[in-house]
Amino acid sequence: YNTALAGIPYEDFMKQSESLYRALFLMLLRGAGISANGELHTCRGRSDLVVTFPERVVVLEFKLARRESEIEGLKAKELQQIEERGYAAPYDAEQRAVNAAVVVAEMEKRQVFWQISS
């Protein structure tokens, strides 16, 4: 993902937002033939992105860090949000593993950092 971001002209990042990074990631996944959907609603909110594989479901949240020092805190906060709001609950009855993941985009370096639950 960072390799793909590195090839995008810097002018395209003038209006950075969480949705920019989410949309680019969704486009990469779908272009690779991977089943992914954005903004999936549940009874307690909506997850930014859900990726489904035959054996696994990954619920993702995206966040934008204004500075590098915010990255670790955002990763922990968003993993907690996925858990507290039950974004993975719709998949509890399925015979697949479910993981939560956070993607934090750092504005200055225009790189993303990941945290995936086990």
Helices and strands as residue ranges (DSSP letters): H 2-6, G 10-13, H 18-31, E 35-42, E 45-52, E 56-65, G 68-70, H 71-84, G 89-91, E 97-106, E 111-116
